Amino acid sequence: MSAILSACVSFDKLGTRQPFTIHSVSPTRALHPPKPSRRQRVLSESSSSEAFLSSTLSWPSRAAQRKFLPLSLLSRHLAAAGLLIGPAWALAQTSPSPAAAPTPPAVPAPAPTEAAPTVQQVQINGNQLSDVEERRRSTAAKIIVGRDEIEKFGDSTVGDLLKRLPGVTLSGTPGRGGNIRMRGLGGGYTQILLDGERVQGGLSLDSIDPDQIERIEILRAPTAETGARAIAGTINIITREGFTKRRNEVRASIGLENGRVQPRASWSREDTLGPMNYNVTLSAFRFDRADASQVHTVNDTDDRTEDKRSNSARNGVHLGSKLQWKLDGGDTLMLMPMVVYSSGSSHGDSSFEPGALGTLPYSASASKTDSEFSLARVNSQWRGRAGEGNLELKAGVGQSRNLSHSWTTEFDSAQGGDQREDDRSQGVERTGNASAKYSLLLENDHSLVTGFESEYARRNQTSQQLTNGVPATADYGDDYLANSLRLAGYAQDEWNISPQWAAYAGLRWEGIRTQSQGSDDVNHRNLSSVWTPLLHAVYKFDPKRRDQIRISLTRSYRSPDLSDLIGTTWLAKGTNSETNPDKAGNPNLKPELATGVDLAYEVYLDDGGMLSANLFARRISDLMRTLTTAVPQGDGSTRWVASPQNIGNASTQGIELEAKFRLSTLWADAPAVDLRSNASLYQSRVDGVPGPDNRLSQQAAGSLNLGADYKIPRTPVTVGGNVNWTPGYRTRLSENQWAVQSPKRVIDLYGLYQFTPNARVRLSASNLDPRWVETASTVGEETATTTSRSYINWALQLEMKL
């Protein structure tokens, strides 16, 4: 016999077992590879690797144990589950188990020939797992959002797409994107990954066209492989996969907002070119928007309202590709280049309403801003066999540049006459990363993964601030240079303890070193590191049924942004005050550490639906918060300055409910309407801040989504809609500092008409009931309230497969 067949199961993502890959091995290879020894179960954390890491970063000891606050909120809100999913839950407990999927037929071995032995690979592709089924099989809690859900509403930005997902909210005005948050927690608590890598170089997710996304993975608790900088969770955006089938698609859309046209177009192609498989996606967009807002400022001497108006336009293009080669022996090599470019300008003016009290900083103002952003990066990936396991190597480099030039003229300013502010800035960031991951299947169904990661970023920022042509004080507006080095090592094991129990155990070490030099002309160095043990488990009450319990015990952290560690102060635009302070970095800032627990109960229905209730709690130490204080200046004056500080400990807990099912699950004669809903309730407390309202910054009390989709029988029409609601909240940040956010409600509708199997048109409307959004900031005796207008967003999209 000229060849033998050896089979291995590849693990592409945590807890998701992919179809068997059968390799034809030449007779020169061992006929019977040795069985894994028990030594292979030991994590490869050798003393030599520790010496390497410690030579680069310091390893401060953190042995203090954190305690959880009582989870009283969770027990109080357990009854809320019945309001959302009670009837369907009862039905799910009696639903029969689905029949087992048929086993695919065996592939016969190739007949021997006289030719020299060669290495061949035969891929057995069974039915692809659905998003819900892949979620069920994952040991770590994971939500999968596939292409069908991504393209349903024809969203123009990633943020608009994410806001409908369980536990995800957006800051900012509806239709204007905003920072992505999980569990209501603000910036830095949610880890954002792009193809498994951290987003670097100032890349905005809103610059990524949803047409370029294959799927989105949401992890509610961290894992050793994906990283532990995820106190709230992780959102991993996977761009279009490598070649799977020949595809050539074109999408073109016209949006309309407040009478202004927003065109967008994209082209995607998958094909082969000689030995190379490729996937390429090209998209272009133009935004043209008009905005209006009011700022009402009140203190012990002043009471004024400023009306602001602006018009902005921005053009952009995004090119992404995956090029893949299959090498000898079944190895693969992939290159993933990406290019992003956008430029725009805005014009604005403002004036004060009559009847203002006190002294006006100016009578009116006019401004103009030009900006430009560019990014180029290329990542590479090699996968192949290494001994008895699989080895994956990754490396990438990138560079981004951000230019901005703004002019502001304040007429009849309080300083006398007209005052002209001229601000220029340029930031260039260069990044590099490299990683290695080794996966090994052991006896008793153990799947061991070990890895090492390194990431480097260097940012050079130059800026100039002029007032009537005169440079600002030497202590402000200076250039700065900063760099960061991150190293990480991890090991994890996933295995089935029994038909009912599956477990995951992981350990990750991560260290970060930052260096910066700013306007204080001092070289600042910050070192931090953290060990994060991680445990996940799934218990199935009956392997033949489809309900299960998950539990996770984790440690995670939040690292400061690079800009927060720079010893530089940036002057505020306009008049410096309590609610319009200068901004400064803090080189002594420490990362936040969090100990967490997650507990979930899930039921998977026969129609592909599911029901779940998830409880979570986090205990946070060294909480970072930006506080505004009065800082004496060298000339004897005082300026208000906002800077980040570590203020102590905090805790947060909550419950998240989700239901997805077809209406006929409850009512046999009901129309085929697919229902989806999720509701979340959150509570938090900062120990060092007096109550009430001493919650974590930017965390609302919850969120709610209700949606439905319906394919009209015997017609090519599908319709659907969604209602998103986030309650308002008031947060006490310190003894004399508060922040207020008004409620937000967004109504989205869409209709899809399928002309032919290869052509369809989609009409969608977002924010159908536009409302004004209000935010307020109070520091001491001064309160500034900003009221912004939102608009309906219409979009008509044509989708064609060529």
ZAROBA-318492 format. One record per residue (C-alpha): chain; x, y, z. Coordinates in pm, whole numbers, plus 50000, padded with zeros to 5 digits. Layout:
  chain      x      y      z
      A      X      Y      Z
...
END
This chain:
  chain      x      y      z
      A  50000  50000  50000
      A  50167  50322  49881
      A  50006  50554  50131
      A  49817  50554  50457
      A  49548  50794  50574
      A  49585  50990  50893
      A  49307  51213  51023
      A  49318  51515  51248
      A  49054  51750  51376
      A  49146  52118  51338
      A  49032  52372  51596
      A  48984  52704  51421
      A  48814  52885  51709
      A  48768  52805  52073
      A  48515  52531  52125
      A  48422  52495  51756
      A  48533  52172  51594
      A  48573  52193  51222
      A  48524  51910  50967
      A  48788  51637  50947
      A  49086  51702  50724
      A  49233  51377  50586
      A  49593  51388  50472
      A  49748  51128  50245
      A  50090  51062  50396
      A  50380  50922  50197
      A  50541  50593  50310
      A  50847  50783  50428
      A  50649  50903  50729
      A  50604  50690  51036
      A  50331  50430  50999
      A  50222  50464  51360
      A  50291  50804  51515
      A  50366  50780  51887
      A  50082  50840  52130
      A  50093  51168  52320
      A  50291  51140  52641
      A  50177  51289  52969
      A  50458  51541  52952
      A  50278  51700  52658
      A  50002  51799  52898
      A  50237  52027  53089
      A  50217  52392  52989
      A  50538  52508  52825
      A  50615  52797  53056
      A  50987  52730  53088
      A  51228  52933  53293
      A  51401  53049  52977
      A  51082  53213  52844
      A  51026  53379  53181
      A  51376  53519  53168
      A  51309  53663  52823
      A  50985  53831  52929
      A  51128  53964  53254
      A  51425  54112  53072
      A  51183  54328  52873
      A  50914  54406  53129
      A  50894  54420  53507
      A  50659  54174  53679
      A  50506  54349  53979
      A  50342  54111  54227
      A  49966  54133  54272
      A  49863  53886  54540
      A  49572  54070  54699
      A  49242  53886  54673
      A  48929  54072  54560
      A  48588  54010  54713
      A  48257  54036  54545
      A  47982  54258  54666
      A  47650  54085  54733
      A  47469  54012  54411
      A  47143  54146  54544
      A  47051  54304  54211
      A  47071  53969  54037
      A  46830  53797  54271
      A  46588  54089  54248
      A  46581  54076  53868
      A  46563  53700  53809
      A  46185  53728  53788
      A  46223  53963  53491
      A  46317  53666  53275
      A  45956  53555  53272
      A  45843  53884  53117
      A  46061  53824  52814
      A  46076  53452  52755
      A  45837  53281  52993
      A  45584  53126  52748
      A  45845  53002  52504
      A  46064  52872  52785
      A  45790  52645  52911
      A  45735  52510  52563
      A  46107  52450  52517
      A  46123  52215  52814
      A  45888  51970  52640
      A  46017  52002  52285
      A  46158  51679  52144
      A  46525  51648  52064
      A  46619  51668  51698
      A  46728  51361  51514
      A  47098  51303  51496
      A  47263  51425  51179
      A  47358  51143  50941
      A  47721  51046  50938
      A  47891  51148  50613
      A  48004  50852  50401
      A  48363  50748  50434
      A  48602  50854  50162
      A  48785  50555  50010
      A  49162  50560  50003
      A  49314  50644  49664
      A  49424  50348  49459
      A  49803  50288  49445
      A  49983  50397  49132
      A  50328  50352  48988
      A  50407  50721  49027
      A  50621  50853  49308
      A  50430  50905  49636
      A  50288  51254  49677
      A  50116  51438  49957
      A  49749  51505  49894
      A  49473  51665  50097
      A  49106  51576  50078
      A  48859  51809  50256
      A  48533  51655  50377
      A  48285  51942  50407
      A  47975  51852  50603
      A  47685  52087  50658
      A  47812  52416  50799
      A  47706  52479  51156
      A  47443  52746  51205
      A  47528  53051  51416
      A  47308  52922  51698
      A  47453  52570  51686
      A  47810  52701  51689
      A  47717  52907  51993
      A  47574  52602  52169
      A  47887  52395  52114
      A  48131  52659  52237
      A  48262  52605  52589
      A  48315  52978  52646
      A  48002  53193  52619
      A  48000  53322  52261
      A  47739  53487  52036
      A  47778  53442  51660
      A  47632  53692  51412
      A  47650  53568  51052
      A  47609  53728  50710
      A  47228  53697  50706
      A  47196  53906  51021
      A  47469  54151  50917
      A  47308  54246  50585
      A  46945  54239  50706
      A  46899  54614  50766
      A  47149  54738  50509
      A  47342  54933  50776
      A  47601  55181  50655
      A  47827  55154  50963
      A  47940  54877  51198
      A  47805  55071  51495
      A  47451  55076  51353
      A  47474  54700  51311
      A  47608  54628  51661
      A  47349  54835  51851
      A  47085  54563  51799
      A  47298  54287  51953
      A  47249  54166  52313
      A  47417  54389  52570
      A  47569  54628  52312
      A  47501  55003  52317
      A  47645  55307  52138
      A  47736  55647  52274
      A  47650  55960  52081
      A  47355  56074  51874
      A  47154  55809  51682
      A  47278  55778  51326
      A  47617  55927  51414
      A  47793  55610  51527
      A  47978  55637  51858
      A  48189  55430  52092
      A  48087  55066  52122
      A  48003  54946  52472
      A  47918  54609  52621
      A  47716  54586  52941
      A  47687  54964  52943
      A  48053  55014  53032
      A  48241  55299  52867
      A  48550  55314  52649
      A  48830  55069  52719
      A  48615  54806  52891
      A  48521  54634  52563
      A  48799  54469  52364
      A  48758  54525  51987
      A  48937  54280  51757
      A  48960  54275  51379
      A  49029  53924  51249
      A  49149  53829  51597
      A  49397  54119  51621
      A  49361  54434  51828
      A  49254  54739  51629
      A  49555  54973  51604
      A  49663  55287  51424
      A  49352  55491  51499
      A  49134  55282  51268
      A  48768  55362  51324
      A  48524  55074  51291
      A  48286  55313  51116
      A  48535  55321  50826
      A  48476  54947  50769
      A  48188  54875  50535
      A  47954  54605  50678
      A  47971  54437  50335
      A  48331  54345  50418
      A  48233  54152  50731
      A  48180  53778  50725
      A  48066  53737  51084
      A  48091  53890  51432
      A  48179  53698  51747
      A  48086  53835  52089
      A  48253  53681  52395
      A  48102  53781  52728
      A  48401  53653  52925
      A  48771  53657  52827
      A  48975  53360  52709
      A  49352  53311  52718
      A  49379  53314  52339
      A  49166  53621  52263
      A  49311  53829  52548
      A  49206  53951  52891
      A  49169  54325  52826
      A  48796  54260  52821
      A  48628  54345  53152
      A  48296  54393  52972
      A  48365  54143  52691
      A  48518  54105  52345
      A  48380  54186  51999
      A  48575  54009  51724
      A  48492  54132  51372
      A  48584  53872  51108
      A  48624  54009  50756
      A  48540  53807  50447
      A  48702  53465  50466
      A  48946  53325  50213
      A  48816  53158  49897
      A  48524  52919  49955
      A  48343  52947  49623
      A  48353  53171  49318
      A  48169  53490  49398
      A  48136  53827  49228
      A  47898  54071  49398
      A  47819  54440  49362
      A  47623  54657  49603
      A  47524  55019  49551
      A  47312  55232  49779
      A  47181  55583  49808
      A  47113  55723  50154
      A  46914  56031  50243
      A  46944  56226  50569
      A  46791  56568  50624
      A  46777  56622  50246
      A  47142  56528  50190
      A  47250  56233  49975
      A  47488  55967  50110
      A  47611  55738  49827
      A  47792  55412  49899
      A  47914  55125  49681
      A  48108  54802  49728
      A  48244  54519  49514
      A  48345  54173  49640
      A  48510  53892  49450
      A  48632  53544  49540
      A  48819  53336  49285
      A  49141  53154  49205
      A  49444  53272  49012
      A  49683  52989  48940
      A  49795  52839  49273
      A  49644  53132  49466
      A  49295  53164  49609
      A  49189  53521  49675
      A  48917  53734  49824
      A  48905  54108  49759
      A  48653  54370  49874
      A  48655  54734  49766
      A  48414  54991  49905
      A  48371  55367  49877
      A  48143  55612  50055
      A  48051  55977  50091
      A  47886  56139  50393
      A  47724  56480  50365
      A  47562  56592  50687
      A  47416  56896  50859
      A  47405  56915  51237
      A  47249  57151  51488
      A  47292  57173  51865
      A  47251  57405  52161
      A  47483  57451  52459
      A  47324  57603  52769
      A  47580  57712  53031
      A  47480  57818  53382
      A  47696  57919  53679
      A  47672  58164  53968
      A  47717  58467  53737
      A  47629  58355  53382
      A  47327  58209  53205
      A  47369  58179  52827
      A  47260  57960  52536
      A  47478  57916  52229
      A  47327  57788  51903
      A  47572  57584  51693
      A  47536  57478  51331
      A  47773  57275  51112
      A  47794  57118  50768
      A  48039  56836  50707
      A  48131  56612  50416
      A  48365  56314  50407
      A  48480  56078  50131
      A  48646  55744  50191
      A  48767  55423  50032
      A  48850  55087  50191
      A  49033  54800  50024
      A  49076  54464  50195
      A  49196  54131  50062
      A  49298  53781  50164
      A  49542  53593  49942
      A  49596  53225  50020
      A  49835  52961  49888
      A  49827  52590  49966
      A  50180  52463  50010
      A  50329  52117  50003
      A  50226  51892  50288
      A  49895  52071  50344
      A  50048  52391  50484
      A  49882  52724  50399
      A  50015  53078  50365
      A  49788  53382  50373
      A  49852  53752  50319
      A  49592  54007  50434
      A  49660  54359  50304
      A  49435  54651  50396
      A  49428  55014  50278
      A  49199  55284  50420
      A  49181  55648  50316
      A  48935  55924  50397
      A  48930  56300  50386
      A  48676  56559  50480
      A  48599  56913  50579
      A  48346  57089  50796
      A  48218  57444  50833
      A  48047  57574  51142
      A  47917  57888  51305
      A  47758  57981  51635
      A  47577  58266  51804
      A  47424  58341  52143
      A  47053  58375  52198
      A  46925  58712  52320
      A  46874  58766  52692
      A  47201  58610  52808
      A  47316  58703  53159
      A  47675  58775  53253
      A  47975  58829  53026
      A  47976  58653  52690
      A  48309  58495  52586
      A  48238  58628  52233
      A  47938  58746  52033
      A  47961  58485  51755
      A  48210  58243  51601
      A  48295  58077  51270
      A  48511  57771  51215
      A  48650  57544  50945
      A  48828  57210  50978
      A  49008  56999  50718
      A  49112  56644  50806
      A  49268  56343  50641
      A  49325  55985  50755
      A  49521  55707  50587
      A  49617  55358  50695
      A  49806  55076  50527
      A  49879  54742  50686
      A  49956  54387  50587
      A  49920  54080  50804
      A  50053  53736  50723
      A  49963  53391  50852
      A  50123  53050  50807
      A  49958  52728  50923
      A  50105  52384  50910
      A  50179  52060  51088
      A  50450  52058  51354
      A  50511  51719  51509
      A  50182  51582  51632
      A  50010  51922  51642
      A  49937  52230  51434
      A  50149  52545  51433
      A  50025  52892  51339
      A  50258  53188  51289
      A  50139  53546  51238
      A  50317  53873  51166
      A  50206  54214  51052
      A  50315  54574  51004
      A  50118  54892  50953
      A  50131  55269  50943
      A  49863  55532  50984
      A  49862  55910  50950
      A  49607  56158  51080
      A  49615  56522  50970
      A  49396  56802  51100
      A  49391  57178  51048
      A  49123  57396  51203
      A  49055  57767  51215
      A  48820  57936  51459
      A  48740  58305  51473
      A  48568  58446  51781
      A  48413  58786  51709
      A  48414  59054  51979
      A  48587  58823  52225
      A  48616  58898  52594
      A  48993  58940  52543
      A  48922  59237  52313
      A  48852  59246  51939
      A  48835  58940  51718
      A  49041  58638  51821
      A  49162  58378  51572
      A  49266  58028  51679
      A  49477  57826  51437
      A  49541  57460  51528
      A  49746  57215  51325
      A  49828  56857  51416
      A  49978  56552  51254
      A  50001  56209  51407
      A  50194  55920  51257
      A  50173  55575  51415
      A  50376  55272  51312
      A  50281  54929  51441
      A  50411  54576  51427
      A  50299  54245  51571
      A  50408  53882  51576
      A  50258  53575  51736
      A  50285  53198  51746
      A  50022  52943  51844
      A  50062  52567  51883
      A  49757  52337  51902
      A  49770  51974  52006
      A  49503  51708  52047
      A  49572  51479  52342
      A  49413  51165  52473
      A  49078  51184  52654
      A  48964  51455  52412
      A  49194  51728  52545
      A  49271  52019  52315
      A  49583  52205  52430
      A  49675  52545  52289
      A  49980  52752  52382
      A  50091  53079  52234
      A  50304  53391  52250
      A  50221  53743  52128
      A  50418  54063  52080
      A  50293  54403  51969
      A  50476  54732  51921
      A  50342  55079  51848
      A  50528  55407  51803
      A  50340  55737  51775
      A  50488  56072  51677
      A  50253  56365  51727
      A  50334  56717  51614
      A  50100  57005  51684
      A  50092  57382  51686
      A  49843  57613  51853
      A  49840  57979  51751
      A  49630  58262  51888
      A  49626  58564  51653
      A  49944  58424  51501
      A  50128  58394  51835
      A  50228  58042  51960
      A  50066  57918  52276
      A  50256  57905  52605
      A  50558  57674  52596
      A  50386  57433  52833
      A  50107  57366  52584
      A  50062  57235  52233
      A  50407  57080  52219
      A  50505  56775  52017
      A  50528  56436  52182
      A  50675  56097  52105
      A  50543  55778  52262
      A  50583  55404  52215
      A  50442  55092  52372
      A  50553  54730  52380
      A  50314  54452  52474
      A  50417  54092  52535
      A  50186  53806  52625
      A  50207  53432  52677
      A  49918  53194  52732
      A  49817  52831  52760
      A  49471  52678  52758
      A  49312  52335  52761
      A  48961  52240  52660
      A  48815  51895  52714
      A  48500  51691  52772
      A  48492  51561  53127
      A  48184  51348  53054
      A  47890  51351  52811
      A  47737  51615  53037
      A  48039  51826  53134
      A  48281  52026  52916
      A  48553  52242  53066
      A  48809  52503  52973
      A  49108  52623  53175
      A  49347  52895  53068
      A  49628  53108  53204
      A  49758  53427  53044
      A  50036  53667  53134
      A  50048  54006  52970
      A  50287  54295  53022
      A  50292  54645  52877
      A  50573  54898  52876
      A  50509  55255  52760
      A  50755  55541  52717
      A  50668  55901  52633
      A  50812  56249  52621
      A  50583  56548  52599
      A  50565  56918  52678
      A  50707  56865  53028
      A  51034  56756  52858
      A  51058  56452  53085
      A  51097  56091  52974
      A  50814  55900  53135
      A  50814  55520  53165
      A  50522  55306  53275
      A  50539  54931  53339
      A  50246  54703  53416
      A  50175  54333  53399
      A  49901  54098  53507
      A  49835  53724  53539
      A  49484  53622  53437
      A  49358  53273  53526
      A  49040  53178  53336
      A  48792  52895  53391
      A  48481  52808  53184
      A  48248  52511  53210
      A  47928  52388  53041
      A  47685  52141  53197
      A  47419  51964  52988
      A  47133  51831  53199
      A  47077  51552  52948
      A  47306  51508  52645
      A  46995  51424  52436
      A  46824  51751  52532
      A  46922  52103  52436
      A  46933  52299  52761
      A  47256  52372  52944
      A  47423  52585  53211
      A  47745  52785  53171
      A  47973  52921  53440
      A  48288  53129  53406
      A  48540  53249  53666
      A  48780  53502  53517
      A  49029  53776  53580
      A  49053  54062  53332
      A  49192  54412  53313
      A  49171  54748  53140
      A  49492  54920  53035
      A  49525  55299  52997
      A  49521  55446  52649
      A  49860  55557  52523
      A  49744  55921  52513
      A  49642  55902  52881
      A  50001  55821  52982
      A  50167  56116  52807
      A  50290  56404  53022
      A  50135  56669  52796
      A  49856  56922  52844
      A  49627  57018  52554
      A  49458  57357  52564
      A  49080  57369  52546
      A  48925  57538  52245
      A  48734  57844  52354
      A  48720  57983  52705
      A  48870  57761  52974
      A  48612  57678  53241
      A  48493  57397  53467
      A  48293  57240  53184
      A  48546  57325  52909
      A  48877  57227  53069
      A  49223  57163  52929
      A  49318  56796  52900
      A  49631  56636  53043
      A  49783  56288  53061
      A  49898  56101  53370
      A  50222  55898  53332
      A  50161  55727  53670
      A  49826  55577  53573
      A  49782  55209  53664
      A  49560  54953  53485
      A  49231  54839  53630
      A  49200  54478  53744
      A  48870  54290  53760
      A  48766  53956  53906
      A  48449  53824  53750
      A  48188  53551  53749
      A  47931  53468  53477
      A  47642  53224  53510
      A  47406  53146  53222
      A  47115  52915  53146
      A  47044  52841  52779
      A  46770  52653  52595
      A  46805  52575  52222
      A  46483  52521  52029
      A  46412  52283  51743
      A  46337  52566  51498
      A  46688  52712  51539
      A  46585  52957  51808
      A  46719  52991  52159
      A  46646  53140  52502
      A  46903  53246  52757
      A  46947  53426  53089
      A  47295  53541  53188
      A  47407  53678  53525
      A  47741  53852  53567
      A  47941  54038  53832
      A  48275  54220  53827
      A  48484  54356  54116
      A  48723  54625  53989
      A  49031  54769  54160
      A  49234  55082  54068
      A  48938  55231  53882
      A  49042  55498  53628
      A  48831  55811  53600
      A  48886  56153  53440
      A  48843  56430  53699
      A  48848  56807  53653
      A  49047  57020  53900
      A  49176  57377  53925
      A  49553  57384  53858
      A  49764  57691  53952
      A  49977  57831  53668
      A  50321  57985  53672
      A  50184  58336  53614
      A  49962  58315  53921
      A  49641  58234  53734
      A  49437  57913  53756
      A  49319  57686  53475
      A  49074  57400  53485
      A  49240  57073  53376
      A  49085  56726  53324
      A  49317  56427  53369
      A  49271  56053  53437
      A  49333  55924  53789
      A  49305  55597  53982
      A  49033  55656  54242
      A  48983  55316  54412
      A  48750  55018  54378
      A  48414  54959  54212
      A  48169  54680  54137
      A  47909  54608  53869
      A  47655  54333  53819
      A  47361  54263  53595
      A  47131  54024  53413
      A  47101  53977  53036
      A  46801  53805  52876
      A  46771  53692  52516
      A  46506  53517  52309
      A  46507  53418  51940
      A  46240  53191  51798
      A  45969  53157  51533
      A  45617  53260  51633
      A  45487  52917  51531
      A  45686  52772  51824
      A  45421  52925  52052
      A  45125  52906  51816
      A  45116  52630  51554
      A  44892  52821  51311
      A  45081  53149  51341
      A  45251  53310  51040
      A  45623  53239  50994
      A  45743  53544  51183
      A  46091  53528  51335
      A  46100  53707  51670
      A  46411  53830  51850
      A  46448  54025  52171
      A  46704  54100  52436
      A  46688  54296  52758
      A  46962  54387  53005
      A  46961  54538  53356
      A  47280  54678  53510
      A  47386  54817  53846
      A  47723  54951  53960
      A  47881  55135  54252
      A  48210  55322  54294
      A  48333  55285  54652
      A  48515  55618  54687
      A  48232  55837  54555
      A  47935  55927  54776
      A  47591  55832  54651
      A  47340  55844  54510
      A  47415  55779  54142
      A  47778  55679  54214
      A  47774  55433  53925
      A  48046  55357  53673
      A  48092  55624  53405
      A  47861  55605  53105
      A  47675  55293  53229
      A  47302  55309  53172
      A  47064  55107  53386
      A  47001  54867  53096
      A  46900  54830  52733
      A  46618  54672  52531
      A  46579  54542  52174
      A  46258  54404  52019
      A  46257  54289  51656
      A  46076  54073  51402
      A  46124  53950  51042
      A  45858  53810  50808
      A  45888  53650  50464
      A  45551  53716  50300
      A  45427  53384  50156
      A  45417  53338  49778
      A  45591  53674  49724
      A  45957  53777  49689
      A  45916  54026  49977
      A  46066  54016  50326
      A  46000  54287  50586
      A  46128  54346  50936
      A  46196  54599  51207
      A  46364  54665  51540
      A  46311  54896  51838
      A  46617  54986  52046
      A  46583  55168  52378
      A  46843  55283  52631
      A  46724  55463  52947
      A  46872  55792  53061
      A  47095  55814  53364
      A  47279  56048  53601
      A  47631  55966  53721
      A  47815  56118  54012
      A  48183  56122  53914
      A  48328  56284  54227
      A  48234  56499  54523
      A  48143  56793  54293
      A  48120  56645  53942
      A  47820  56489  53763
      A  47726  56371  53412
      A  47373  56329  53271
      A  47253  56142  52960
      A  46897  56150  52826
      A  46712  55833  52709
      A  46761  55712  52352
      A  46507  55531  52134
      A  46581  55415  51779
      A  46323  55254  51547
      A  46453  55073  51236
      A  46250  54916  50951
      A  46346  54742  50625
      A  46188  54579  50323
      A  46360  54339  50081
      A  46241  54253  49728
      A  46411  53958  49554
      A  46389  54014  49176
      A  46588  53705  49078
      A  46818  53465  49264
      A  47101  53703  49174
      A  46943  54045  49224
      A  46748  54213  49501
      A  46671  54561  49629
      A  46649  54670  49993
      A  46477  54979  50138
      A  46558  55065  50498
      A  46484  55345  50741
      A  46674  55408  51064
      A  46578  55633  51354
      A  46219  55669  51230
      A  46116  55874  51533
      A  46407  56124  51558
      A  46444  56303  51887
      A  46678  56553  52045
      A  46951  56396  52260
      A  47064  56575  52574
      A  47388  56544  52770
      A  47497  56753  53066
      A  47818  56804  53263
      A  47835  56966  53606
      A  48157  57067  53780
      A  48117  57267  54100
      A  47876  57554  54036
      A  47880  57535  53654
      A  47656  57316  53438
      A  47678  57286  53059
      A  47389  57110  52884
      A  47424  57010  52518
      A  47114  56928  52314
      A  47175  56766  51972
      A  46930  56694  51695
      A  46897  56354  51527
      A  46751  56269  51186
      A  46583  55987  50992
      A  46825  55791  50775
      A  46679  55643  50454
      A  46871  55401  50234
      A  46790  55227  49904
      A  47034  54948  49817
      A  47073  54730  49508
      A  47255  54399  49550
      A  47366  54192  49251
      A  47561  53871  49201
      A  47742  53887  48870
END
